[in-house]
Amino acid sequence: QVQFEESGGGLVPPGGSLRLSCAASGFDFWRKIMNWYRQAPGKERELVARISAHGTPMKYVDSVLDRFTISIDNDKNTRYLQISSLKPEDPAVYFCNMGYPNPEGSWGQGTQVTVSS
């Protein structure tokens, strides 16, 4: 059974940074394109970043370009999303999932990113 577990979210001041982690099980992690998505209240879930199975970033949505960095650690079966220069439009629940062009697995609980005032 494919499962995702996101972690690392929290309360961050504007301009701050944090690193999100995605642990997964139930499939060959190292074979799959992986994605980070986010969903803000009242909005649809959107793709934020995508990375190849070998660790090459494939896509960043324009709004996070040069601020977010997606990476992998296949030894730990973990994917990361480094968030820097947090903006007011970044707060959301962040999710990871595999597949291209559409997500293929069930969604985890996500991890909440909040900007402090």
Secondary structure, DSSP 8 states (H G I E B T S, - for coil): --EEEEE--EEE-TT--EEEEEEEESS-GGGS-EEEEEE-TTS--EEEEEE-TTS-EEEE-GGGTTTEEEEEEGGGTEEEEEE-S--TT--EEEEEEE-SSS--S-----EEEEE--
